[in-house]
Amino acid sequence: MRLIISSMIIPKLIIDTDPGHDDVMAILLAVKSGLFDIKAITTVAGNSVLENATKNACFTLDLLDRRDIPVYSGQPKPLKRELILAVVHGESGLDGVDTSKTKFDLTYDAEDRIIELVQKNPGITLLTLGPLSNIARALIKNPKIEENIKQIVMMGGAINVPGNKNRVGEFNFVVDPDAADVVFKTNIKKILVPIDICNDMLIPQEAFEALNGNSLYKPVMDMMKKFIDGIEKFEGVRGALIYDAVAAYYLINPKAFKLEEMDIAIETQGEHTFGMTVVERRKWVKHNNNVSVALKVNKKQFMNDFFKYLNH
């Protein structure tokens, strides 16, 4: 009886992701928190090719001994464009650990699985950590599912800072701006965690010593060393930028964040600006606010809770 009651209370969640070192930290945080009924992890091409992203998701679940959580892969490319890959995560998308023996399947059916899970679980939340290709395909195929989605919490966008993939665009939205455009035009409640606040979450490698004695200690340290080297080489700062873990943390402790309602369009045509989150800033124009943007977060609280849950 206790399990039945628990399943009714725990929020239901789909994690859509392209692991990626920071994606792995987000998955670890969400699973280790024990606060969510994770119905599936769906993988998308982004930080690395689809094969690597899917393998890395399964590797992460192996670390957690949670292969009961199903993993469904999406399509190998964005909606309309050729795939752009990240560089900070290395050749495997998760350099620093050996994923070669990880068992995984490419199902290519993430959009259908998302539709199925949303229909079966009204009030489900989507946590998106990569390009929005899977979510957009699901919404295009079955627009009615938006009625069953409680909210989409997205890591993406650059609001008041430069882009990290082009001059103004954040990586996830630059990879598939057409997909982001589809999602932003829906009536689904949307919470955006942009790189603005994630850039302030630069975590030194020594901070991960807090996991010493935990089974996650060695793989996390091995991953973070390579990730931090990649961040330093390509972004010019020394430390782990675990963007996606900040987005996952919003679901754990939304009170640690300050949100601002914004009217945002996604640029899909610009030669230098595709993927840009274009904010309506004119005060004399009526704003059609379509997203809540996280512009502040309690960093100390995030750090304390992040390591507390990973040590759980």
Order of alpha helices (4+ residues) and beta strands (2+ residues): alpha-beta-alpha-beta-alpha-beta-alpha-beta-alpha-beta-alpha-alpha-beta-alpha-beta-alpha-beta-alpha-beta-beta-beta-beta-alpha
